[in-house]
């Protein structure tokens, strides 16, 4: 099952906090698709996910990015 976090239009740290809550809701494993429209959000979410052992795949060149997080 894949969950979706649409964080477009939001400023940091809100996108990171949304992803963190979703990771916790999933019990630390699963698949999360994240939509962002900020390079800073893309980098911060990628850093959070990797620090918690999640694999990160980034799609898009901007201004919108899709991050696929999987553990």
Long-range contacts (C-beta under 8 A, 24 or more apart in sequence): 1-30, 1-31, 2-30, 2-31, 2-32, 2-33, 3-30, 3-31, 3-32, 3-33, 4-32, 4-33, 4-34, 4-35, 5-32, 5-33, 5-34, 5-35, 6-35, 7-34, 7-35, 7-36, 7-41, 7-45, 8-35, 8-36, 8-37, 8-64, 9-37, 10-41, 11-38, 12-38, 12-40, 12-41, 12-44, 13-44, 15-41, 15-44, 15-45, 16-41, 16-44, 16-45, 16-48, 19-45, 19-48, 19-49, 19-69, 20-48, 23-49, 23-52, 23-54, 23-69, 28-52, 28-71, 29-71, 30-70, 30-71, 31-68, 31-69, 31-70, 32-67, 32-68, 32-69, 32-70, 33-66, 33-67, 33-68, 33-69, 34-66, 34-67, 34-68, 34-69, 35-64, 35-65, 35-66, 36-64, 36-65, 36-67, 37-63, 37-64, 37-65, 39-65, 41-65, 42-67, 45-69
